[in-house]
Amino acid sequence: MTEWATVASLATAVGTLVLAVATFASVRSANYSARAADQAARIAERSARIAERSLMAAERPLLMSSRLQDPEQKIQFLEGRFLRVAGGAATLEVADGVSYMVISVRNVGTGLAVMHGWHVEVSGQPQQTHPPLEDFTTQSRDIYVAPGDIGFWQGALRNPATAQFKDVAAASRLATR
């Protein structure tokens, strides 16, 4: 005669074992999916950061001295005075109580260069830190240099009483000797 109680217990045990295996497989699959999703999110975040850096780098201007073979430029100042600057060069002239400065530049970056302020300091050593913003002089007009093009920077010191003017004038005298 069949022991129905034993068969029922055995069937319950087998059913419980099947449910345990299914639960284990489901949890393992969910963990794998979660790890894969987490890894995909990290890769997407890294890719977004790299793309953002690439985009920002692709839009940056980079001004350097122009080439020696670049054409001479004729630059006008507010007073109507003109200075000429050759490619790869700078011009400094002190006249009528004004120190005029011009540099020929080239934009080797891929973004539009906009110059709207400047700072000049006469010293034999390169600067290790940036000067404070309040030490900068605002341009009378913004100067734009297109990517891959030549342009110029110009500045004028109009107050002979300042130390900056005296330093630049002294450097001009030394350069003409």
Backbone bond lengths (Angstrom), bond angles and torsions (degrees), N, CA, C in turn:
res aa  C-N    CA-C-N  psi(-1)  N-CA   C-N-CA  omega(-1)  CA-C   N-CA-C  phi
1 M - - - 1.417 - - 1.533 108.12 -
2 T 1.281 117.44 146.35 1.452 124.04 -175.84 1.514 109.62 -84.22
3 E 1.331 115.59 132.23 1.469 121.84 176.45 1.521 107.97 -86.75
4 W 1.301 114.73 97.90 1.473 119.17 -177.05 1.532 111.58 -66.68
5 A 1.223 119.31 -28.15 1.461 122.17 179.44 1.527 110.01 -68.48
6 T 1.351 117.23 -39.73 1.456 121.24 178.65 1.516 110.13 -69.36
7 V 1.342 117.09 -42.29 1.470 121.61 178.81 1.532 109.52 -61.61
8 A 1.313 117.08 -43.25 1.464 121.07 -179.80 1.524 110.63 -64.40
9 S 1.320 117.88 -41.85 1.464 121.20 178.51 1.527 110.84 -64.90
10 L 1.354 114.90 -41.83 1.469 119.37 178.71 1.526 110.87 -65.00
11 A 1.314 117.78 -42.57 1.466 122.00 178.65 1.523 110.36 -63.61
12 T 1.328 119.05 -40.08 1.459 122.62 177.37 1.520 110.35 -64.25
13 A 1.346 116.63 -40.85 1.464 120.84 179.55 1.535 110.52 -64.49
14 V 1.321 116.87 -43.61 1.473 120.95 179.05 1.527 109.76 -64.77
15 G 1.296 117.63 -43.39 1.468 121.48 178.51 1.525 111.54 -61.58
16 T 1.325 116.12 -42.43 1.465 120.71 178.12 1.522 110.79 -63.91
17 L 1.343 116.96 -40.51 1.465 121.37 177.95 1.529 111.05 -63.56
18 V 1.320 117.15 -41.95 1.477 121.72 178.55 1.530 109.42 -63.57
19 L 1.331 116.83 -43.96 1.470 120.00 178.60 1.533 111.05 -63.93
20 A 1.330 118.12 -37.76 1.466 121.65 179.00 1.524 110.94 -65.34
21 V 1.325 116.53 -43.27 1.473 120.60 178.32 1.527 110.21 -64.40
22 A 1.320 116.92 -42.83 1.467 120.82 179.53 1.523 110.92 -64.38
23 T 1.338 117.22 -41.65 1.465 121.56 178.66 1.522 110.24 -64.37
24 F 1.364 116.68 -44.38 1.462 120.70 178.63 1.540 110.69 -59.52
25 A 1.320 116.87 -45.87 1.465 121.54 -179.42 1.531 110.47 -64.41
26 S 1.333 116.46 -39.69 1.462 120.70 -179.92 1.536 111.31 -66.02
27 V 1.331 116.96 -45.27 1.464 121.37 179.85 1.523 110.15 -64.57
28 R 1.336 116.05 -43.17 1.465 120.23 178.90 1.529 110.71 -61.99
29 S 1.317 117.65 -42.57 1.463 122.11 178.76 1.525 110.80 -65.36
30 A 1.345 116.97 -40.38 1.469 120.70 179.21 1.525 110.58 -65.66
31 N 1.335 117.38 -41.84 1.469 120.60 177.61 1.528 111.19 -62.70
32 Y 1.326 116.01 -42.77 1.465 120.49 178.43 1.526 109.89 -61.85
33 S 1.337 116.37 -44.82 1.470 120.73 179.79 1.525 110.94 -63.87
34 A 1.339 116.13 -40.70 1.461 119.84 179.85 1.521 110.65 -64.96
35 R 1.351 117.08 -43.34 1.464 120.29 177.52 1.525 110.93 -63.28
36 A 1.329 116.70 -42.42 1.459 120.67 179.54 1.531 110.42 -64.16
37 A 1.332 117.31 -40.75 1.459 120.86 178.55 1.525 111.10 -66.46
38 D 1.337 116.09 -40.92 1.466 120.87 177.90 1.522 110.83 -63.06
39 Q 1.324 116.37 -44.48 1.467 120.78 178.58 1.531 110.55 -64.20
40 A 1.322 116.97 -41.12 1.464 120.91 178.44 1.535 110.57 -63.51
41 A 1.342 116.58 -38.58 1.462 120.40 178.78 1.522 110.51 -66.10
42 R 1.359 117.49 -41.47 1.465 120.30 177.03 1.513 111.81 -64.17
43 I 1.324 116.89 -40.45 1.470 120.46 178.34 1.525 109.76 -65.51
44 A 1.318 117.41 -42.24 1.465 120.64 178.70 1.526 110.85 -63.82
45 E 1.342 117.12 -39.79 1.466 120.64 178.84 1.530 110.43 -64.95
46 R 1.343 115.81 -44.83 1.468 119.49 177.36 1.519 111.17 -61.08
47 S 1.320 116.44 -43.11 1.470 120.66 179.48 1.523 111.08 -62.92
48 A 1.329 116.35 -39.16 1.472 120.10 178.68 1.519 110.85 -65.01
49 R 1.357 116.96 -41.69 1.466 120.22 177.89 1.521 111.29 -64.17
50 I 1.322 116.94 -42.08 1.464 120.80 179.07 1.523 110.21 -64.56
51 A 1.325 117.12 -43.05 1.462 120.63 178.88 1.526 111.18 -63.54
52 E 1.341 116.30 -40.07 1.465 120.12 178.92 1.528 110.59 -64.22
53 R 1.353 116.75 -44.80 1.467 119.88 177.88 1.515 111.41 -62.49
54 S 1.318 117.05 -40.76 1.464 120.55 179.10 1.521 110.56 -63.64
55 L 1.321 116.06 -42.76 1.463 119.93 179.19 1.520 110.61 -63.25
56 M 1.344 116.40 -44.50 1.456 119.36 -179.99 1.528 111.28 -65.37
57 A 1.310 117.04 -40.21 1.464 120.58 -179.73 1.519 110.29 -67.47
58 A 1.323 116.98 -32.97 1.460 120.68 -177.99 1.526 111.75 -73.13
59 E 1.318 118.48 -13.79 1.462 121.34 -177.35 1.515 112.66 -110.89
60 R 1.313 117.87 14.66 1.460 120.15 -176.75 1.520 111.68 -96.51
61 P 1.330 115.72 135.30 1.465 118.68 172.59 1.528 109.66 -81.54
62 L 1.302 116.62 157.33 1.458 121.72 174.85 1.522 107.23 -144.84
63 L 1.334 115.83 107.29 1.462 120.97 -178.64 1.519 110.26 -90.32
64 M 1.330 114.66 134.50 1.464 121.90 177.13 1.525 107.00 -137.77
65 S 1.319 115.80 169.86 1.462 118.94 173.76 1.521 108.30 -60.24
66 S 1.320 115.80 142.66 1.456 118.06 178.47 1.526 109.51 -72.19
67 R 1.320 115.88 171.87 1.468 120.91 -179.48 1.522 109.97 -78.86
68 L 1.321 115.82 154.80 1.467 120.41 178.45 1.526 111.39 -61.55
69 Q 1.331 118.01 -32.01 1.466 120.97 -178.84 1.534 113.27 -83.12
70 D 1.338 118.05 -2.09 1.471 120.19 176.76 1.523 109.07 -67.89
71 P 1.331 117.02 149.50 1.466 119.76 -176.01 1.528 113.29 -67.69
72 E 1.318 114.86 155.97 1.463 121.55 175.46 1.524 108.80 -68.09
73 Q 1.324 116.14 145.79 1.461 121.00 178.73 1.517 109.39 -120.16
74 K 1.315 115.68 145.57 1.462 122.01 177.96 1.525 106.84 -111.47
75 I 1.341 115.51 117.22 1.469 122.03 -172.72 1.524 109.57 -112.27
76 Q 1.339 116.64 133.14 1.467 121.43 179.37 1.528 110.32 -103.45
77 F 1.323 116.16 140.15 1.462 123.23 176.07 1.521 109.71 -102.68
78 L 1.334 116.87 171.07 1.462 122.54 -176.66 1.529 113.16 -55.86
79 E 1.337 116.03 -36.78 1.473 120.03 -177.30 1.523 112.48 -75.16
80 G 1.325 117.19 -2.36 1.457 120.59 -177.45 1.524 112.47 92.54
81 R 1.296 117.56 -1.67 1.465 122.44 179.74 1.528 109.39 -75.73
82 F 1.334 116.38 141.12 1.459 122.48 177.83 1.518 110.12 -111.64
83 L 1.320 115.80 142.96 1.465 122.25 170.62 1.517 107.44 -126.99
84 R 1.319 115.25 144.65 1.461 120.64 175.42 1.523 107.72 -104.93
85 V 1.333 115.05 142.64 1.460 120.40 177.08 1.522 108.14 -135.54
86 A 1.328 115.47 127.59 1.464 121.02 179.30 1.524 109.84 -79.42
87 G 1.324 116.91 162.78 1.459 121.84 176.19 1.514 110.57 -59.74
88 G 1.321 117.04 136.85 1.456 122.29 178.97 1.509 114.01 70.60
89 A 1.326 117.61 19.04 1.469 120.11 -174.89 1.528 111.16 -132.95
90 A 1.326 113.31 176.46 1.464 122.26 175.66 1.520 107.66 -134.92
91 T 1.315 116.73 154.90 1.460 122.13 177.02 1.519 108.44 -128.48
92 L 1.335 115.47 134.50 1.456 122.41 178.28 1.514 106.88 -132.05
93 E 1.325 116.12 125.65 1.467 120.38 -178.81 1.524 108.95 -141.36
94 V 1.323 116.33 133.60 1.460 121.66 176.25 1.519 106.82 -112.57
95 A 1.344 115.97 120.02 1.460 121.01 -178.73 1.522 109.59 -153.40
96 D 1.333 116.25 140.88 1.468 122.48 175.99 1.529 112.50 54.60
97 G 1.335 117.22 37.94 1.462 120.79 177.45 1.508 114.41 74.23
98 V 1.331 117.98 16.62 1.466 122.28 178.64 1.523 108.28 -129.36
99 S 1.316 115.72 137.11 1.460 121.43 176.03 1.530 107.44 -103.03
100 Y 1.340 117.34 112.93 1.463 123.49 -177.42 1.525 109.15 -99.56
101 M 1.325 116.71 134.04 1.464 121.72 -179.27 1.525 109.67 -133.52
102 V 1.347 116.38 135.93 1.468 121.95 178.54 1.530 108.02 -141.36
103 I 1.320 116.98 139.74 1.469 122.58 175.02 1.528 108.00 -131.42
104 S 1.329 116.76 133.85 1.461 121.96 174.50 1.525 108.23 -82.95
105 V 1.337 117.67 126.01 1.468 122.29 -177.02 1.530 110.83 -126.42
106 R 1.306 115.05 162.96 1.472 122.87 175.32 1.518 107.45 -134.10
107 N 1.339 116.85 136.18 1.463 122.25 176.66 1.528 107.77 -91.27
108 V 1.330 117.21 104.19 1.460 121.23 179.87 1.531 111.54 -93.15
109 G 1.329 117.81 -1.13 1.462 122.27 176.47 1.515 110.64 -85.17
110 T 1.328 115.87 -174.98 1.464 120.54 -178.24 1.523 112.95 -106.85
111 G 1.315 117.50 -1.51 1.463 120.99 179.47 1.515 110.93 -107.22
112 L 1.313 116.64 161.79 1.459 123.01 178.40 1.529 109.38 -72.72
113 A 1.336 116.33 125.72 1.471 120.90 178.12 1.521 108.74 -88.19
114 V 1.326 116.11 131.64 1.456 121.81 177.71 1.526 107.26 -125.60
115 M 1.328 116.02 117.85 1.468 120.60 177.93 1.520 108.04 -105.87
116 H 1.320 115.90 120.80 1.465 118.82 -179.64 1.519 112.68 -130.58
117 G 1.326 117.26 8.71 1.454 121.24 176.33 1.510 110.16 -164.96
118 W 1.337 115.88 164.35 1.457 119.73 -178.58 1.520 110.80 -155.75
119 H 1.325 113.44 163.70 1.461 121.68 177.59 1.522 106.80 -144.30
120 V 1.319 117.15 131.50 1.459 120.78 177.99 1.515 108.30 -122.63
121 E 1.316 114.89 138.55 1.455 120.72 178.08 1.521 107.11 -143.57
122 V 1.320 116.81 127.52 1.455 121.70 -178.79 1.522 108.38 -93.82
123 S 1.329 115.75 112.55 1.461 121.09 175.38 1.517 107.94 -159.05
124 G 1.292 115.72 159.68 1.454 119.89 -179.78 1.517 113.08 -85.35
125 Q 1.331 117.47 -7.26 1.463 122.02 -176.13 1.530 110.51 -110.75
126 P 1.329 116.85 141.40 1.470 118.75 174.94 1.529 110.57 -67.16
127 Q 1.309 116.02 148.58 1.465 121.09 -179.05 1.528 109.75 -76.79
128 Q 1.322 116.73 134.50 1.456 122.18 179.37 1.529 111.99 -91.73
129 T 1.338 116.31 -20.95 1.463 120.31 179.86 1.522 108.93 -132.03
130 H 1.309 115.60 160.38 1.459 120.50 177.57 1.525 109.41 -79.29
131 P 1.336 117.73 140.48 1.460 118.85 176.24 1.533 110.16 -69.96
132 P 1.321 117.69 158.78 1.474 119.44 178.45 1.529 110.74 -64.83
133 L 1.317 116.45 150.65 1.463 121.13 -176.74 1.525 113.18 -58.82
134 E 1.332 117.16 -32.39 1.470 119.27 -179.04 1.529 112.01 -67.93
135 D 1.336 118.47 -15.39 1.468 121.53 176.73 1.526 112.91 -83.11
136 F 1.331 118.03 -7.67 1.462 121.21 -179.51 1.528 110.47 -81.13
137 T 1.328 114.91 149.59 1.457 122.14 176.25 1.522 107.99 -103.28
138 T 1.323 117.08 131.83 1.464 121.00 178.87 1.520 109.80 -76.60
139 Q 1.331 116.52 135.91 1.466 121.05 175.81 1.533 109.33 -63.93
140 S 1.329 116.69 149.01 1.462 119.81 173.79 1.524 110.28 -68.72
141 R 1.332 114.29 -29.15 1.469 120.96 175.77 1.520 107.24 -144.24
142 D 1.334 116.74 146.20 1.461 119.65 175.68 1.519 109.11 -69.18
143 I 1.313 116.78 144.40 1.462 121.99 178.56 1.522 107.37 -114.64
144 Y 1.327 116.76 127.12 1.454 123.04 -178.53 1.526 109.34 -110.10
145 V 1.340 116.25 138.48 1.462 121.32 174.59 1.525 106.86 -130.14
146 A 1.323 116.04 118.15 1.465 121.65 -178.20 1.529 110.56 -70.16
147 P 1.329 117.24 154.96 1.468 120.03 177.74 1.529 111.51 -57.96
148 G 1.326 116.21 133.28 1.465 121.41 178.49 1.514 114.46 76.12
149 D 1.323 118.08 7.25 1.469 121.43 -175.60 1.527 110.23 -113.62
150 I 1.339 114.65 165.30 1.464 119.19 175.04 1.522 109.10 -95.86
151 G 1.297 115.00 159.19 1.453 121.49 178.23 1.509 108.11 -160.57
152 F 1.311 115.63 -157.99 1.464 119.89 -178.44 1.513 109.31 -148.82
153 W 1.311 113.78 161.48 1.464 121.45 167.84 1.520 105.37 -120.28
154 Q 1.308 116.76 139.54 1.453 120.46 176.64 1.511 110.50 -135.11
155 G 1.329 114.95 148.70 1.457 121.12 176.97 1.513 108.81 -153.45
156 A 1.302 116.18 154.32 1.465 120.98 178.09 1.517 108.87 -142.26
157 L 1.327 114.93 135.71 1.459 121.53 174.39 1.520 106.54 -104.03
158 R 1.320 117.36 119.51 1.461 121.30 -171.86 1.526 113.83 -110.68
159 N 1.321 118.21 4.14 1.463 120.74 -179.67 1.527 108.88 -117.34
160 P 1.351 117.91 99.88 1.466 120.68 -177.17 1.528 114.23 -64.57
161 A 1.321 118.18 -12.07 1.465 120.81 -178.30 1.529 112.75 -81.25
162 T 1.319 118.27 -15.54 1.469 120.06 -176.16 1.529 110.92 -79.15
163 A 1.329 115.08 152.65 1.468 121.05 177.89 1.526 110.54 -64.70
164 Q 1.319 116.81 -35.85 1.466 121.20 179.41 1.532 110.57 -61.45
165 F 1.336 116.89 -45.03 1.467 120.97 178.53 1.530 110.17 -61.62
166 K 1.332 116.51 -45.14 1.471 120.52 -178.63 1.526 111.18 -62.44
167 D 1.336 117.27 -40.78 1.467 120.72 178.45 1.527 111.61 -63.61
168 V 1.330 116.76 -43.90 1.466 120.76 -179.60 1.526 110.54 -67.68
169 A 1.322 117.54 -41.28 1.470 120.76 178.54 1.529 110.43 -63.38
170 A 1.328 117.35 -40.81 1.466 120.62 177.79 1.529 110.72 -64.48
171 A 1.320 117.40 -40.75 1.457 120.93 177.62 1.523 110.65 -64.29
172 S 1.331 116.78 -36.01 1.469 120.77 177.55 1.516 110.96 -64.87
173 R 1.323 116.69 -41.76 1.471 120.52 178.59 1.522 110.93 -64.99
174 L 1.333 116.90 -39.99 1.466 120.52 178.44 1.531 111.31 -65.42
175 A 1.326 116.64 -37.26 1.463 120.35 -178.75 1.520 112.60 -70.26
176 T 1.319 118.18 -27.89 1.468 120.54 -178.01 1.519 112.56 -87.07
177 R 1.317 118.79 -5.67 1.470 120.57 178.89 1.489 112.36 -73.70
